[in-house]
Amino acid sequence: MEVFKIDPNELPKLKELLLQKPSTKLLPSTNPYEDFRIRFYDGLIVGYTSGKIVTNTSATTQLICEAIQKVVVRDREYSVIIGSDEAGKGEWLGPMTIAAVALTPEHIVILISRGVMDSKLLGPQRVLELVDVIKAHSLSLRVVTITPERFNKLFSEVKDEGKTLNDMLAWGHAKAIEGVFNDLSVKKLSGKVKVVIDEFDKLRTEERLRRVLDLKEVTLVQKSEAEEETAVAAASIVARAAWEIWVDKETKRLSVDLRNLTASDARTHPKAIYFAKESYLRSNSQNHRSGA
C-alpha cells in the first residue's frame, strides 16, 4: 500500500483524469470520508476528502504518480521554496534535528507524486525511503543535529540566560536555512525565494534569520501546520530520518536497546548522558516518550 497527499481542491480533476484511462472503473464509496474509489485492473485507488490517496498495487501506484504530476498546480511565483522543520524537539530520547530543504516548483510536483507529506503521517521505513527521493529531487538540503550531550549543555545555558527552548530552535532553523541559502548563492540561482517555517516563535525566529539572511531578498512565512507546504514536509522527513539514523547508530555504539528503553530506565542508566535529554527526564510535568 502507498499513500499520497494532494490539495483536496485538486481531487475532482484527478478523479476525472483517472477515469479517462482504460481499465478504470468508478466504484461506490464505502464511507463518507471517501471522495472516490476507482478500480484499475486488480487494484484500487481510494481518494479521501482530506486529499489523501491510497493505492494497493504497483500498477495503481504508477498510475497515481503519473496522474498527480499532470494535476498538481505549479506555483511559479517563486523560483525556490525553502522549507525548514525539526524532529525530536519534545522527546527525551535522541537528538533534536533540524533540516532545511530547497525545492523548485518542478521538484514539488515530483515529490508530491512520490508520496512526500508530513513525516508524522509516515512510518520510519517510509521516511528513510523518501529521504533518497528528496536528495535526488531538491536543490540543496542541510541538517543541524543537536546531540543529547550538546542539548543538555545548551539548554542549561539558555535557562541561565533567561531564554527558552525556542531560542535553540530559532538558532537551529537559522543555521540550516543559512546553509541551504549559501549553497543556492554558490550555484548562482536567480528568481524570487520563499522561506517557510512552522510557527513557534515569530519574533525569535525572524531575529535569528536576520543575522544570516537579508530578509528584503526573501519572503518569510511562519505559519501553523506549515507541513502542508511540500518544502516543509520534505524538511520534516529529512529531519526525522536523521533522528532515526542517529538512534540506530547509537544503539549499536552504546550496546543499548534505545528504542525499547523506558524513560524510567533511562533516568538511572549510566550512559544516559549520551542518548537522553536529561532536562526532559527530570521533568514530571511532561509526558515524554521514546520516539521522534
Buried (B, 14 or more C-beta within 10 A) or exposed (E): EBBBBBEBEBBEBBBEBBEEEEEBEEEEBEEEEBBBBBBBEEBBBBBBEEBBBBBBBEBBBBBBBBBBBEBBEEEEEBBBBBBBBBBBBBBBBBBBBBBBBBBBBEBBBBBBBBBBBBBEBBEBEBBBBBBEBBEEBBBBBBBBBBBBBEBBEBBEEBEEEEBBBBBBBBBBBBBBBBBBBBBBEEEEBEEEBBBBBBEBBEEBBBEBBEEBBEEEEBEBBBEEEBBBBBBBBBBBBBBBBBBBBBBBEBBEEEEBEBBEBEBEEBEEBEBBEBBBBBBBBEEEEEEBEBBB
